[in-house]
Amino acid sequence: MSRAPAQLPLGVGLRDDATFDSFLPAANAAGLVESLSRQLGDDGEPFIYLWGASGSGRSHLLQAACHAASDSDLRALYLPLRELGHFPPLMLEDAERLDLVAIDDIDSVIGRRRWEEGLFHTFNRLRDAGKRLVVSASMAPRQLPVELPDLASRLTWGVTFHLQRLDDGERLQALQLRARIRGMQLPDEVARYILHRGPRRLDELFDELAILDRASLSAQRKLTIPFVKQALGW
């Protein structure tokens, strides 16, 4: 029986749909999902660093790694520092008791001495315990304005992946992939219409798709452009 990923008493959870199967990587990240999946094994990379602009899928992948860990009966913790960085770094204590720690938006606490020291010591404890760490940021590790030299050095030790936003053709594929996972048939012309009229951020598009899923089930209707207009009020 798989363990649920470790949760914080701060209202932080994982999206149910944030899995490796529902992620469509951009062309430049072909081996990324495989590397994250293998990270949980004995021959996996102990430290992986992901960077890219907002909307490139960083948070999705970190949450997917935590889901994969729980499916393998491992304990994982997801820390979105853009939401939690205003707290002191006490949540990092005893992180080495977990199998995987996923730290999202690490750049949001860089430059704050207490957080930098906490991250440095956490890195060392995880490494000494043979545990796994995956980190995300909006910039490459050498571009981070880290004030603590030892932390700056540690952040360059991992395998680094640069995530790029999907182009329009890939966005269409991603939308149709998410629809298939939900058991929905999303014709090309309807998917193009949603991409043209909907929000630019993929996570917001997927939220619209969830609304359409519920509406189509309730009305027992297939997804057509007129139905999409009606259900989303466009």
TAWOHU-V538631 format. One record per residue. N is the residue number from 0. RES is the residue in three letters. PHI is phi in whole degrees, -180 to 180 (* if undefined). OMEGA is omega in whole degrees, 0 to 359 (999 if undefined). BURIAL is + if it has 24 or more other ideal C-beta (glycine too) atoms within 12 Angstrom, else -. Layout:
n:N res:RES phi:PHI omega:OMEGA burial:BURIAL
n:N res:RES phi:PHI omega:OMEGA burial:BURIAL
//
This chain:
n:0 res:MET phi:* omega:184 burial:-
n:1 res:SER phi:-76 omega:177 burial:-
n:2 res:ARG phi:-89 omega:173 burial:-
n:3 res:ALA phi:-74 omega:176 burial:-
n:4 res:PRO phi:-57 omega:181 burial:+
n:5 res:ALA phi:-59 omega:182 burial:+
n:6 res:GLN phi:-114 omega:176 burial:-
n:7 res:LEU phi:-92 omega:175 burial:-
n:8 res:PRO phi:-79 omega:185 burial:-
n:9 res:LEU phi:-131 omega:179 burial:-
n:10 res:GLY phi:76 omega:181 burial:-
n:11 res:VAL phi:-95 omega:179 burial:+
n:12 res:GLY phi:-137 omega:179 burial:-
n:13 res:LEU phi:-105 omega:174 burial:+
n:14 res:ARG phi:-71 omega:180 burial:+
n:15 res:ASP phi:-61 omega:184 burial:-
n:16 res:ASP phi:-90 omega:179 burial:+
n:17 res:ALA phi:-87 omega:181 burial:+
n:18 res:THR phi:-127 omega:176 burial:+
n:19 res:PHE phi:-64 omega:182 burial:+
n:20 res:ASP phi:-64 omega:183 burial:-
n:21 res:SER phi:-95 omega:182 burial:+
n:22 res:PHE phi:-104 omega:175 burial:+
n:23 res:LEU phi:-106 omega:182 burial:+
n:24 res:PRO phi:-75 omega:172 burial:+
n:25 res:ALA phi:-68 omega:186 burial:+
n:26 res:ALA phi:-59 omega:184 burial:-
n:27 res:ASN phi:-84 omega:186 burial:-
n:28 res:ALA phi:-123 omega:186 burial:+
n:29 res:ALA phi:-60 omega:184 burial:-
n:30 res:GLY phi:-96 omega:187 burial:-
n:31 res:LEU phi:-67 omega:182 burial:+
n:32 res:VAL phi:-61 omega:178 burial:+
n:33 res:GLU phi:-62 omega:180 burial:-
n:34 res:SER phi:-65 omega:178 burial:+
n:35 res:LEU phi:-67 omega:178 burial:+
n:36 res:SER phi:-67 omega:181 burial:+
n:37 res:ARG phi:-72 omega:181 burial:-
n:38 res:GLN phi:-58 omega:183 burial:+
n:39 res:LEU phi:-79 omega:180 burial:+
n:40 res:GLY phi:-90 omega:182 burial:-
n:41 res:ASP phi:-65 omega:182 burial:-
n:42 res:ASP phi:-101 omega:182 burial:-
n:43 res:GLY phi:-79 omega:177 burial:+
n:44 res:GLU phi:-69 omega:180 burial:+
n:45 res:PRO phi:-71 omega:184 burial:+
n:46 res:PHE phi:-142 omega:177 burial:+
n:47 res:ILE phi:-124 omega:182 burial:+
n:48 res:TYR phi:-118 omega:178 burial:+
n:49 res:LEU phi:-111 omega:175 burial:+
n:50 res:TRP phi:-141 omega:181 burial:+
n:51 res:GLY phi:171 omega:181 burial:+
n:52 res:ALA phi:-70 omega:175 burial:-
n:53 res:SER phi:-57 omega:181 burial:+
n:54 res:GLY phi:92 omega:181 burial:+
n:55 res:SER phi:-88 omega:175 burial:+
n:56 res:GLY phi:102 omega:183 burial:+
n:57 res:ARG phi:-62 omega:182 burial:+
n:58 res:SER phi:-65 omega:178 burial:+
n:59 res:HIS phi:-57 omega:184 burial:+
n:60 res:LEU phi:-68 omega:178 burial:+
n:61 res:LEU phi:-65 omega:177 burial:+
n:62 res:GLN phi:-69 omega:178 burial:+
n:63 res:ALA phi:-62 omega:178 burial:+
n:64 res:ALA phi:-62 omega:178 burial:+
n:65 res:CYS phi:-68 omega:176 burial:+
n:66 res:HIS phi:-62 omega:180 burial:+
n:67 res:ALA phi:-64 omega:178 burial:+
n:68 res:ALA phi:-63 omega:180 burial:+
n:69 res:SER phi:-66 omega:177 burial:+
n:70 res:ASP phi:-66 omega:178 burial:-
n:71 res:SER phi:-97 omega:179 burial:+
n:72 res:ASP phi:63 omega:176 burial:-
n:73 res:LEU phi:-113 omega:181 burial:+
n:74 res:ARG phi:-98 omega:182 burial:+
n:75 res:ALA phi:-134 omega:179 burial:+
n:76 res:LEU phi:-135 omega:178 burial:+
n:77 res:TYR phi:-107 omega:183 burial:+
n:78 res:LEU phi:-123 omega:175 burial:+
n:79 res:PRO phi:-84 omega:189 burial:+
n:80 res:LEU phi:-72 omega:174 burial:+
n:81 res:ARG phi:-65 omega:177 burial:-
n:82 res:GLU phi:-91 omega:189 burial:-
n:83 res:LEU phi:-107 omega:187 burial:+
n:84 res:GLY phi:-66 omega:178 burial:+
n:85 res:HIS phi:-79 omega:173 burial:-
n:86 res:PHE phi:-85 omega:171 burial:+
n:87 res:PRO phi:-69 omega:186 burial:-
n:88 res:PRO phi:-78 omega:179 burial:+
n:89 res:LEU phi:-66 omega:181 burial:-
n:90 res:MET phi:-66 omega:179 burial:+
n:91 res:LEU phi:-83 omega:182 burial:+
n:92 res:GLU phi:-64 omega:178 burial:-
n:93 res:ASP phi:65 omega:179 burial:-
n:94 res:ALA phi:-61 omega:181 burial:+
n:95 res:GLU phi:-69 omega:175 burial:+
n:96 res:ARG phi:-77 omega:179 burial:-
n:97 res:LEU phi:-92 omega:179 burial:+
n:98 res:ASP phi:-90 omega:181 burial:+
n:99 res:LEU phi:-142 omega:173 burial:+
n:100 res:VAL phi:-120 omega:181 burial:+
n:101 res:ALA phi:-115 omega:184 burial:+
n:102 res:ILE phi:-108 omega:184 burial:+
n:103 res:ASP phi:-96 omega:176 burial:+
n:104 res:ASP phi:57 omega:181 burial:+
n:105 res:ILE phi:-63 omega:181 burial:+
n:106 res:ASP phi:-66 omega:181 burial:+
n:107 res:SER phi:-73 omega:178 burial:+
n:108 res:VAL phi:-117 omega:179 burial:+
n:109 res:ILE phi:-67 omega:184 burial:+
n:110 res:GLY phi:99 omega:178 burial:-
n:111 res:ARG phi:-106 omega:191 burial:+
n:112 res:ARG phi:-54 omega:185 burial:-
n:113 res:ARG phi:-63 omega:179 burial:-
n:114 res:TRP phi:-69 omega:180 burial:+
n:115 res:GLU phi:-63 omega:178 burial:+
n:116 res:GLU phi:-66 omega:178 burial:-
n:117 res:GLY phi:-63 omega:179 burial:+
n:118 res:LEU phi:-66 omega:179 burial:+
n:119 res:PHE phi:-61 omega:181 burial:+
n:120 res:HIS phi:-68 omega:177 burial:+
n:121 res:THR phi:-64 omega:177 burial:+
n:122 res:PHE phi:-55 omega:182 burial:+
n:123 res:ASN phi:-65 omega:181 burial:+
n:124 res:ARG phi:-67 omega:178 burial:-
n:125 res:LEU phi:-64 omega:179 burial:+
n:126 res:ARG phi:-62 omega:182 burial:-
n:127 res:ASP phi:-65 omega:181 burial:-
n:128 res:ALA phi:-88 omega:180 burial:-
n:129 res:GLY phi:72 omega:181 burial:-
n:130 res:LYS phi:-98 omega:188 burial:+
n:131 res:ARG phi:-111 omega:179 burial:+
n:132 res:LEU phi:-135 omega:172 burial:+
n:133 res:VAL phi:-129 omega:187 burial:+
n:134 res:VAL phi:-128 omega:174 burial:+
n:135 res:SER phi:-128 omega:177 burial:+
n:136 res:ALA phi:-156 omega:180 burial:+
n:137 res:SER phi:-89 omega:181 burial:+
n:138 res:MET phi:-143 omega:180 burial:+
n:139 res:ALA phi:-65 omega:184 burial:-
n:140 res:PRO phi:-58 omega:181 burial:+
n:141 res:ARG phi:-75 omega:178 burial:-
n:142 res:GLN phi:-91 omega:180 burial:-
n:143 res:LEU phi:-66 omega:180 burial:+
n:144 res:PRO phi:-80 omega:184 burial:-
n:145 res:VAL phi:-74 omega:181 burial:+
n:146 res:GLU phi:-90 omega:181 burial:-
n:147 res:LEU phi:-90 omega:185 burial:+
n:148 res:PRO phi:-56 omega:181 burial:-
n:149 res:ASP phi:-65 omega:177 burial:-
n:150 res:LEU phi:-69 omega:178 burial:+
n:151 res:ALA phi:-56 omega:179 burial:+
n:152 res:SER phi:-66 omega:181 burial:-
n:153 res:ARG phi:-61 omega:185 burial:+
n:154 res:LEU phi:-69 omega:177 burial:+
n:155 res:THR phi:-95 omega:183 burial:-
n:156 res:TRP phi:-78 omega:188 burial:+
n:157 res:GLY phi:-82 omega:170 burial:+
n:158 res:VAL phi:-79 omega:187 burial:+
n:159 res:THR phi:-108 omega:175 burial:+
n:160 res:PHE phi:-124 omega:176 burial:+
n:161 res:HIS phi:-101 omega:179 burial:+
n:162 res:LEU phi:-93 omega:175 burial:+
n:163 res:GLN phi:-113 omega:176 burial:-
n:164 res:ARG phi:-66 omega:178 burial:+
n:165 res:LEU phi:-71 omega:172 burial:+
n:166 res:ASP phi:-79 omega:187 burial:-
n:167 res:ASP phi:-62 omega:178 burial:-
n:168 res:GLY phi:-66 omega:179 burial:-
n:169 res:GLU phi:-70 omega:177 burial:+
n:170 res:ARG phi:-63 omega:177 burial:+
n:171 res:LEU phi:-63 omega:178 burial:+
n:172 res:GLN phi:-62 omega:181 burial:+
n:173 res:ALA phi:-64 omega:179 burial:+
n:174 res:LEU phi:-65 omega:180 burial:+
n:175 res:GLN phi:-70 omega:175 burial:+
n:176 res:LEU phi:-62 omega:180 burial:+
n:177 res:ARG phi:-64 omega:177 burial:+
n:178 res:ALA phi:-65 omega:180 burial:+
n:179 res:ARG phi:-62 omega:179 burial:-
n:180 res:ILE phi:-62 omega:177 burial:+
n:181 res:ARG phi:-80 omega:181 burial:+
n:182 res:GLY phi:81 omega:182 burial:-
n:183 res:MET phi:-103 omega:172 burial:+
n:184 res:GLN phi:-98 omega:183 burial:-
n:185 res:LEU phi:-120 omega:181 burial:+
n:186 res:PRO phi:-60 omega:183 burial:-
n:187 res:ASP phi:-55 omega:185 burial:-
n:188 res:GLU phi:-67 omega:178 burial:-
n:189 res:VAL phi:-73 omega:178 burial:+
n:190 res:ALA phi:-62 omega:179 burial:+
n:191 res:ARG phi:-64 omega:179 burial:-
n:192 res:TYR phi:-64 omega:180 burial:+
n:193 res:ILE phi:-63 omega:179 burial:+
n:194 res:LEU phi:-64 omega:182 burial:+
n:195 res:HIS phi:-72 omega:185 burial:-
n:196 res:ARG phi:-95 omega:187 burial:-
n:197 res:GLY phi:-85 omega:179 burial:+
n:198 res:PRO phi:-67 omega:181 burial:-
n:199 res:ARG phi:-76 omega:182 burial:-
n:200 res:ARG phi:-70 omega:182 burial:-
n:201 res:LEU phi:-64 omega:181 burial:+
n:202 res:ASP phi:-63 omega:177 burial:+
n:203 res:GLU phi:-72 omega:175 burial:-
n:204 res:LEU phi:-63 omega:180 burial:+
n:205 res:PHE phi:-67 omega:175 burial:+
n:206 res:ASP phi:-65 omega:176 burial:-
n:207 res:GLU phi:-63 omega:179 burial:+
n:208 res:LEU phi:-65 omega:178 burial:+
n:209 res:ALA phi:-64 omega:177 burial:+
n:210 res:ILE phi:-63 omega:179 burial:+
n:211 res:LEU phi:-65 omega:179 burial:+
n:212 res:ASP phi:-61 omega:180 burial:+
n:213 res:ARG phi:-65 omega:182 burial:-
n:214 res:ALA phi:-67 omega:181 burial:+
n:215 res:SER phi:-70 omega:177 burial:+
n:216 res:LEU phi:-66 omega:181 burial:-
n:217 res:SER phi:-66 omega:183 burial:-
n:218 res:ALA phi:-90 omega:184 burial:-
n:219 res:GLN phi:55 omega:182 burial:-
n:220 res:ARG phi:-120 omega:172 burial:-
n:221 res:LYS phi:-78 omega:180 burial:-
n:222 res:LEU phi:-80 omega:174 burial:+
n:223 res:THR phi:-127 omega:180 burial:-
n:224 res:ILE phi:-62 omega:177 burial:-
n:225 res:PRO phi:-60 omega:180 burial:-
n:226 res:PHE phi:-68 omega:178 burial:+
n:227 res:VAL phi:-61 omega:177 burial:+
n:228 res:LYS phi:-57 omega:182 burial:-
n:229 res:GLN phi:-68 omega:186 burial:-
n:230 res:ALA phi:-69 omega:183 burial:+
n:231 res:LEU phi:-101 omega:178 burial:+
n:232 res:GLY phi:70 omega:180 burial:-
n:233 res:TRP phi:-89 omega:999 burial:-
//
